[in-house]
Amino acid sequence: MYGSGLRVMECLPLRVKDVDLDYRQILVRDGKGEKDRVTMLPEKLVEPVRAHLERVRALHARDLRDGYGEVHLPYALARKYPRAGREWAWKYLFPSKNRSPDPGDGVIRRHHLDESVPQRAVKEALRAAGIAKHASCHTLRHSFASTCWRAGTTSAPCRSCSGIRMSRRR
């Protein structure tokens, strides 16, 4: 979240196909205001993400072997492409540890992590580091923007990566 300026609920539903390791980009779909945008994937994270994807791929293979492996598809894609939900590209980048029934149709699937998971992790990291200030996942987003501006990046690219829209004054 920090290195890309993502909101929690932009990060968790990312699909494997939304991350381009070669171009170091992340495609955020249906961000705030139901807008899509492209943001950066820091060079430092390429190898850790690649390793994470291998673990997710192993989980996907196990789910398929166990007769599961389907994910929920957005909009009408499940009707248009009935087998797409089992394809690697559509898997969540951050899958849940457990499979559970989909509230919409009751099919047992592996969903993405719940937003409480990274929120708890940030709180535990603060405690472990002995930081006695309030911070959250959203604080990481603000820190990303501050770092961009301190590095001399003009405000337009920072806003573009972060999905921030400025209202026009008349």
PyMOL commands that set and color helices and strands:
alter all, ss='L'
color gray80, all
select helices_A, chain A and resi 8-11+16-18+32-34+43-65+77-80+84-86+88-90+116-129+137-150+155-162
alter helices_A, ss='H'
color red, helices_A
select strands_A, chain A and resi 19-20+25-28+37-40+100-101+108-109
alter strands_A, ss='S'
color yellow, strands_A
deselect
rebuild
show_as cartoon
